[in-house]
């Protein structure tokens, strides 16, 4: 994958993160897998490394300026996400690549279906 493609991927994921709170699992992971040839585990690890501070800082400042950040909730979620991220990373190393793709695909279908058909 060429550096310009990585730049476009980064910009796209930043825009989607700012708009919808997504980017890593929905955009970066599949793009790294299918455009860059990364394994799913390498794509997930790289995505997590990307998303740590850079996207959050700029987006949070803008949302905060408009009164749209609950820091107490964010702290609780972040604390649990640290624990959950560690648990997920330990677990994924025991799941074969094919099963992981199926689980991830089903997760996206379920979330997408819920969003489309929710009243």
C-alpha positions as CSV (number, residue, x, y, z in Angstrom):
1,X,0.0,0.0,0.0
2,X,1.4,3.4,-1.0
3,X,1.9,6.2,1.6
4,X,-0.8,8.3,-0.2
5,X,-3.3,5.5,0.3
6,X,-2.5,5.4,4.0
7,X,-3.0,9.2,4.1
8,X,-6.4,8.9,2.5
9,X,-7.3,6.1,4.8
10,X,-6.3,8.2,7.8
11,X,-8.2,11.2,6.6
12,X,-11.3,9.1,5.9
13,X,-11.2,7.4,9.3
14,X,-10.8,10.8,11.0
15,X,-13.8,12.2,9.2
16,X,-15.9,9.2,10.0
17,X,-14.8,9.2,13.6
18,X,-15.8,12.9,13.9
19,X,-19.1,12.3,12.3
20,X,-20.2,8.9,13.7
21,X,-17.6,7.9,16.4
22,X,-16.3,5.1,14.2
23,X,-13.2,4.5,12.1
24,X,-11.0,1.7,13.4
25,X,-13.0,-1.4,13.2
26,X,-15.4,-0.2,10.5
27,X,-12.9,1.4,8.1
28,X,-9.3,1.0,9.0
29,X,-9.3,-2.7,9.8
30,X,-11.0,-3.8,6.5
31,X,-9.0,-1.4,4.4
32,X,-5.7,-2.6,5.8
33,X,-6.8,-6.2,5.2
34,X,-8.1,-5.8,1.7
35,X,-6.0,-2.9,0.4
36,X,-2.7,-3.5,2.1
37,X,-2.8,-7.2,2.5
38,X,-2.5,-7.1,6.3
39,X,-3.7,-10.1,8.4
40,X,-6.8,-9.3,10.4
41,X,-4.8,-9.4,13.6
42,X,-2.1,-7.0,12.2
43,X,-4.8,-4.7,10.9
44,X,-6.5,-4.6,14.4
45,X,-3.3,-3.9,16.2
46,X,-2.3,-1.2,13.7
47,X,-5.8,0.3,13.9
48,X,-5.6,0.5,17.7
49,X,-2.2,2.2,17.5
50,X,-3.6,4.7,15.1
51,X,-6.6,5.6,17.1
52,X,-5.1,6.1,20.5
53,X,-4.5,9.9,20.7
54,X,-4.7,11.6,17.4
55,X,-8.3,11.3,16.4
56,X,-9.7,11.7,19.8
57,X,-7.9,14.9,20.7
58,X,-9.1,17.0,17.8
59,X,-12.6,15.6,17.8
60,X,-13.1,15.9,21.5
61,X,-12.0,19.5,21.6
62,X,-14.6,20.4,19.0
63,X,-17.4,18.4,20.7
64,X,-16.4,20.0,24.0
65,X,-16.6,23.5,22.6
66,X,-20.2,22.7,21.7
67,X,-21.1,21.2,25.1
68,X,-21.2,17.6,23.8
69,X,-18.8,15.8,26.0
70,X,-19.6,14.0,29.3
71,X,-16.1,13.6,30.8
72,X,-17.4,11.4,33.7
73,X,-18.9,8.9,31.3
74,X,-15.9,9.1,29.0
75,X,-13.5,8.3,31.9
76,X,-15.6,5.3,33.0
77,X,-15.9,4.0,29.4
78,X,-12.2,4.6,28.7
79,X,-11.1,2.8,31.9
80,X,-13.3,-0.2,31.0
81,X,-12.1,0.0,27.4
82,X,-8.5,-0.3,28.5
83,X,-9.5,-3.5,30.4
84,X,-11.7,-4.7,27.5
85,X,-9.0,-3.9,25.0
86,X,-6.5,-6.0,26.9
87,X,-9.0,-8.9,27.2
88,X,-9.9,-8.7,23.5
89,X,-6.2,-8.7,22.5
90,X,-5.5,-11.7,24.7
91,X,-8.5,-13.6,23.3
92,X,-8.0,-12.8,19.6
93,X,-4.6,-14.6,19.7
94,X,-6.5,-17.9,20.3
95,X,-9.0,-17.5,17.5
96,X,-8.1,-18.7,14.0
97,X,-8.2,-16.1,11.2
98,X,-11.3,-17.6,9.4
99,X,-13.4,-17.7,12.6
100,X,-12.4,-14.2,13.4
101,X,-13.5,-12.9,10.0
102,X,-16.9,-14.6,10.5
103,X,-17.4,-13.2,14.0
104,X,-16.4,-9.7,12.7
105,X,-18.7,-9.9,9.7
106,X,-21.7,-11.1,11.8
107,X,-21.0,-8.2,14.3
108,X,-21.2,-5.7,11.4
109,X,-24.4,-7.2,10.0
110,X,-26.1,-7.2,13.5
111,X,-25.1,-3.6,14.2
112,X,-26.0,-2.4,10.7
113,X,-29.4,-4.2,10.8
114,X,-30.2,-2.8,14.2
115,X,-29.5,0.7,13.0
116,X,-31.5,0.3,9.8
117,X,-34.6,-1.3,11.3
118,X,-34.7,0.5,14.7
119,X,-37.8,2.6,15.3
